[in-house]
Amino acid sequence: MGGHGRVPARPRPAREGEPALRLLFAGTPAPAVPSLEALLASGHEVVAVLTRPDARAGRGRTVSRSPVAERADAAGIPVLQPRSPREPEFLEQLAGLAVDCAPVVAYGALVPQAALDLPRHGWVNLHFSLLPAWRGAAPVQHAIMAGDDLTGASTFLLEAGLDTGPVFGTVTERIGPRDTAGALLDRLAVSGAGLLVATLDGIAAGTLVPQPQPAEGISLAPRIETADARVDWALPAHVVDRRIRGVTPAPGAWTTWRGDRLRLGPVTTTDEPSLEPGELLVASGRVLVGTGSGPVLLDQVQPAGKRMLPATDWARGARPSAGERVGQ
């Protein structure tokens, strides 16, 4: 573990007589669940969970609870789901809980100053980057797309600015050459959970003081929309590869084929002879697509309205003609 605070590499059980913190845990998606699990197993007390309201999802538009809400339900912990944390009713509930600290992992809404001021130790955010790199909603995706070799997670004191607060500690994680955003985030969710508990241990013991972020090395990681995940085949092959892995599994890379959307799984760069950008070549049981440099090898594709399938199976049915292109 490196970075700003002196945080132990692994959380340790609270010693007898050591103060435990009363916590409100704020989080919503699946990557936040390992942190909630780790806090439930720690010496601290999670008295309530704050998560986004139930939402309609899927083709059936059925109402579903967030992964964090489901885990809190299973643990018998009260769940707060205000439309906005600015609501006076939520602020009253938070004041009534008298929590010492509010750890946050991908909650999904801005926390107003009125709420930030209530816990005596503030709100401690676990963010999946080495701050000040990749401040924003999609740090893991942007790190992969930028070709970074190293990333990690940081705990910091939440304040009104976008991921600008002073940092308690960090963990680092190598980005592998085949890592997707999903695989990397799964690893960071686990290592970050340990960092979060260790940070709260240090806060409770009074041994941890956050340090201001450096003024240099700031980069931003805005949310990636579906339109941003469309593949530009004119880019070099290694950039196409990184961008596809960076948006896998969500929102998912895509291109067009004969007027319909074609979703793409990760690709492999090759040393094959060049093709025109977007040009398809089906040969020797493989499906190649041209880029701005060498071609890439398609693995899995998903035609509109169908399941993901091997690119060779898709090409057998699609029967692309010589010189036909995707992305037009």
N, C-alpha and C positions, 0 to 999 in steps of 0.2 A: 504494500500500500504506500502510495506516495501522496504528495500534495500538501495541503495547507495545514491541516490540523494534525495533532499527534493522536491518531485514532488507532486502536489495536487492530491487528489483521482480522481477528475473529471476535464476535461478541462473546463475552463471558457471562456466566450466571451471576446475578446480583449476590453480593456477599450479605450475610446476615447483618442487619442494622443499616445497610446502605439504602439511601432514599430511592424509592421507586417513583416514577412519574405517572400521573393521571393523564391519559392521552385521548385526544380525538384523532382518529385516523381518517385522512381524506384521500380517496382514490377511486378509480372507476374500472379501467380495463384489466384484462388478465395479467399483464406484466406487473400490476400493483399487488396481486394476491400473494406472491412470495414474501413481500414486506409485511403484509398483515399477518401471515402465518408466523413469521419470525417474531413479530411483536407479541403475538398471543403466547408464544413459547418463552418469552423473555421475563425478566422480573418486573416489567412495567405493566400497568393496567390500562387496557383499552376499554374506555367506558362507553364510547359510541363511535359510529362510523358515519362519515359524510361522503355521499356519492351522488352521481347524477341521477335525475329521475328516470323511472322505468320508461323504456322507449319501444316503439314498434319496429320490428326488424324482420327481414326475410320476405319470401314471396307471399306468405300468408299474412304478413303484417301483424303477427302476434306480438303481444306485449311481453317484453323480457326484462328481467332485472340485470343489473350490471354484475360481472363476475365478483366484484368486491362485495356487493350487496348479498349475493348468494352465499359467500363464505361467512359474512357476518351473521346472516340468518342461521346458518348451521351452528355457529358458535353461541347463538342466543344473545347477540349484542344489538342494542338499539341502532336503527339505521335512520339517518336524517337525509332527506332528499328534496331540499328546497329548489325551486326553479332557478333561483339565484341566491348566492350567499349574502347578497345585499339585503335580502328581505328582513324586515324588523323581527318577524317571528323567529327566524333562524338565529339572529344575533341575541335574542333573549334566551333561546335554548342554549346557545354556546356559553353565555354568561352564567346560566344556571348550572351547567356541567362543572364549572370551576376546574377546567383542565390546566395542567402545568405546561403542556406543549401540544402542538398539533402537527404530527408528521404527515407529509403530503407526497403522494406518488401518482402522477398523471391523473389528477382530479378532473381537469377539463373545464374549469371556469376560473375567472379572475377572483381572487379573494380581496375584498375591500379593506381599507385601512382600519375601519371600525372593528372588523373581525381579527385582523392581524394583531391589534393592540390588546386583545383580551387574555390569551394565555401568557403567563409570566415569563416563559421562555420562548414565546413567539411560535411561529410555524417553521418547521424544518423540512425543506424540500429535497427529495432525492431526484436528481436529474441525470439522465443517461448520456453525459458527455464529460469531458475534462474542461470545466469552465475556466476561462471565458469562451472557449471554443463551442460553437454550435448551441447558442442560446435560442430557444424557441421550441416549437411543438414537435419537430421531427429530427432530433439530433442524430439518431442512429442511422436513419435513411441518408441524411446528408453526408455523414462521415464516410459511408460506403461509396456513395456517388462521387465524392471528392477524391477517392483513392487513398484515404488515410490508412496508415499501417497500424495505428494505435488509437484506441479510444478508452472509455471508462465510464465511471459514474462519480458524481459529486454530491455531497450533502452541503446545503447552504441555508442561511437564514433568509426566509422569504420576505421580500419588501415590495413596494409598489412597482418598481421597474421590472423589465422582462429578464428574469434569471440573473439579476445583477447583484444580489446580496452577498455578504461575506461568506467564505467557504470554511466549513469545519474539517472536511477530509475527502479523500478520493480513493478509488480503486482503479486499476488499469486493466485493460483487456486488449489483446492482439486481435486485429481483424484479419481473418484468413482469406486466401485468394478465392475461395468459393463461398464465403459467408453471404447469406441473404440477411436482410434486415430482421426477419423473423428469428433466424437462428441466433444472431448476435444479441438481439434483445432478450431472448430467453436466457442466455448466459448472464447478461448484465442484470436482469431481474433478480437472479439468485445472489450474485456477488454484491449487488447493490443493497439487497435486504440485510446482509450481514453488516455492511457499512452503516446503514441507517440505525440498526440496533446499537452498534458500537458508539455511534455519535450520541445517541440518547443516553447511553451509559455514562459517557464523558460529561455530558451536560448535567446529569443528575449528581455526579460526583464533584462537579465544579472544577474539573481539570481541563476542560476544552473551551478554547476561545476562538471564534471564527476570525479569519483573516481576510482583508479586502481582496477582491479579484484584481489581477494585473490589468493595467490600462492597455497593454498590447495583447495581440493574439485573439481579438474578438472576432467571431464569425456568427452568422445568423442562420437558423434552420427553420424557416417558415413551414407551415403545414403543406403537405404535398397533395394537390387535388388530382382527380382522375385525368384531367387534361394534361397535367404535367408528366404523367406516366406514359404518354404516347411516345413510341420510339422514333427517333430521328436517324434514319439509316445512313445519312450523309456524314454522321460523326464517325471517328475512328473506332475500330472494333473493340479496343480495350475500354473506351468510354461507354459504348453501347452495353457491354458486359456489366460494367459497374452500375450503370443506371438501372438496368433490369433487376440486378440483385438488390439494389437499394429500394426498390418499390415492391419487392416480393416479401410477404404475400399481399400487402395492402399499400396503395390501392390496386396494385397489379399492373404490370407492363402490358401494353397492347399496341397493335398496329391495325391496319385495315387490309381486307382481302376481298376483292370483287364487291366492294361497297359495304361489306359488313365488318364488324369489329372482330379481331382475332386476338385473344389473350395469349400471352407468352410466359412460359417459365424461363428460368435461367438458361443462358446460352454458353457455348464454349468457343473461345477463339481458336483459329486454325492457321496452318501455313499453306492452305490451298491457294491456287491461282485466284487473282482478284476477279470479282464480279461487280457489276454496276450497283450502286446503292439501292437496296430493296430487291434486287434481282434474285429469283429463286433458282436453285439447281438441285434436282433430285437425282442422286447417283450413288451406286454402291450401298444401297440401304441407308443413306443419309440425306438430310435436308439442309442445304446451305443457303444463307442469305448474304448478299453483298452489303458492305458498309463503306465508309469513306476510306478505309484501308483494306485489310484482308477480310474475307468472309467469316461469318460465325455459324456454328452448328446449332440448329434448333433441337431441343430435347422434347419438351412437352408444350402443346398448344391447346387452346380451348376455343373452338368456333362458337359463334353466337348461339345461345340457347342450348348448348350441349356441354358435356363433361370434358374435363381435361384428358387428353389422350396423347400417345406418342406421336411426334411430328411425322414419322414415316407412315403411320396409319392414316393420319389426316391427309397427307400428300397422295396416298393411294386412292382416296376418294375424290380429292380436289382436282387431281390431274393437271397441275400447272403446265402451261405450254412453254416452249422455249422462249426465254427472255421476259416472261411474265414477272411482275413485281408485286411485293406487298407494300403497303404504305401509300398507295396512290388514291 
